[in-house]
Amino acid sequence: MKTGIELITEERKRQIEKEGWTPEHDDLHDRGQLADAGAYYALTEETIDFVNDSWGNDRCLHIWPFNLNWLKRTPENRIKELSKAGALIAAEIDRINRI
């Protein structure tokens, strides 16, 4: 069984190699968008339901900083969602370190 760090590393590698989200591309997102996207993937279904029920339908989508076509949730696979979240947070950390 792979560790969380291994899964996050694999997801970050996939984001770079398959999606083309290179460090140069990440540097264009200079208002915390990568962290916001990671935060969205980290939300539980219960939290999403609570926010949407309390504040209005699809209110959680306001957290997502990119075009909705790029939102690829996998609520049936929590580990995959957390791997995406971790990879996006790692990308944001790397972006800040490059400044």
Stockholm file with secondary structure:
# STOCKHOLM 1.0

chainA/1-99         MKTGIELITEERKRQIEKEGWTPEHDDLHDRGQLADAGAYYALTEETIDFVNDSWGNDRCLHIWPFNLNWLKRTPENRIKELSKAGALIAAEIDRINRI
#=GR chainA/1-99 SS CCCHHHHHHHHHHHHHHTTCCCHHHHTTCTTSHHHHHHHHHHSCHHHHHHHHHHHCTTGGGGTCCSCGGGCCCCTTCHHHHHHHHHHHHHHHHHHHHHC
#=GC SS_cons        CCCHHHHHHHHHHHHHHTTCCCHHHHTTCTTSHHHHHHHHHHSCHHHHHHHHHHHCTTGGGGTCCSCGGGCCCCTTCHHHHHHHHHHHHHHHHHHHHHC
//
